[in-house]
């Protein structure tokens, strides 16, 4: 029946094919500009969509969609180039790097790329804009490519005053996510790795400004260090070419008469609409997303959490589906539960034994995010991707001083030398502390072994680049943790080469089977109660300046023996990168 429906659809496509070809040829008038507006979130690949989302949410711009638009423009002799109105960019530095690379690809193909910053621009907006042949900025705006900053707040003193005693267990000299609770200032190890991260981001910005604005490196650095600029000053400094309001840009581009401007979405539909689809189902490159903190408990099916059960189902589907010839594992995760990461890793090892597996790291693929990437045949990352953090950290808070101050006293009855681990709030004995240390040691050794097996390195070689150290993609490549620099399109090309003999198979986002929301099990209810016990701590830390979102996303309470711990595998740092 499905074959008959496909045949009927193909018949109607064939009837209108001449019109589609004509529409393709006239998608843009000669010397026109195709207009792309960027305002908000940009991602490599779009997530699953619900039927109602198209009515209430603005579609998210994807880098793969931008790459298809660039391909169409390079193939079409009519348009003069691309006009990008860049109002705001909500994306990590690696995503911005990929977006800039796509615009530069069109520019290097000999086409004009014009970027208009109608609201001015901060560091990331201007970084992307430097790929253009011409940059315009709103006349009364500011251009602020002022660089990058990392801020971390240390709350040990405040916790002591509140009556909360933090305990942090870590393996890896650089695994410093918990130091904000037990120190008053940044450790030397944390300072070292954060300085290296900032240096890479800053150098990338300087190189982009120098290359895009035809300046030497020293001049580009001086221009950045002198920011922010008014629009007029930015023109004088050579950072932008001219000022323009949005309704003036067509006149500025056209010269004697206004340039023709064609919206990008209908243009791309017209260029792609003349393709006759296949009658029979075609093979694809499967895309598996690991986005957000990795967790083993996601009873409410939150899309911001990388649930091990959901990802395992998707990986099994990719392995069993003969139409999936290769898989791109797209990772944008700071880590999470050690157990959940290991379960996902196991399924990916099975997949990699049967089909090509390419890991594509987006903005962050650290700790558990690197753990799941280890089985891939090739790991791809942008130079500005944050990765590594091969280490383990756990933290717990004892509120006994606070409870005593409030007149609350606890009486405990236990059987078992380590039964105190079941009390999420009680103080630990030295013996119980030793038991946790032993468990952390085992998890760290397992992590190093997983990377050793996946990267075909000795344990000593992995340990030398582990210790919880955070690396940017550029440095990770020189140390053998990453194979190639690039973004999603690079990973897609490699997947096609290995799994489709170079054929341009389409990527298809794989989703877990749909199922109704299950009722909360007794275990889920227990975990929610356990989290509720720590809710005041999370709120307190939020008021002290520690990112509440990072805390909530990073807290994963495991089985009963782990329930006393807050597991943090967030890539080695809590601070924001702005």
Buried (B, 14 or more C-beta within 10 A) or exposed (E): EEEEEBEEEBEEBEEEBEEBEEBBEEBBBEEBBBBBBBBEBBBBBBBEEEEEEEEEEEEBBBBBBBBBBBBBBBEBEBBBBBBBBBBBBEBBBBBBBBBBBBBBBBBEEEBBBBBBBBBBBBBBBBBBBBBBBBBBBBBEBBBBBBBBEBEBEBBBEBBEEBBBBBBBBBBBBBBBBBBBBBBEEBEEBBBBBBEBBBEBBBBBBBBBBBBBBEBEEEBBBEBBEEBBBBBEBBBEBBBBBBBBEBEBBBEBBBEEEEBBBBEBBBBBEBBBBBEEEEEEEEBBBBBBBBBBBBBBBBBEEEBEBBBBBBBBBBBBBBBEBEEBBBBBBBBBBBBBBBBBBBBBBBBBBEBBEEBBBBBBBBBBBBBBBBBBBBBBBBBBBBBBBBBBBBBBBBBBBBBBBBBEEEEEEEEEEEEEEBEBBBBBBBBBEEEBBEBBEEBBEEBBBBBBEBBBBBBEBEBEBBBEBBBBBBBBBBBBBEBBBBBBBBBBBBBBBBBBBBBBEEEEBEBBBBBBEEEEEEEEEEEBEBBBEBBEBBEBBBEBBBEBBBBEEBBBBBBBBBEEEBBBBBBBBBBBBBBEBE
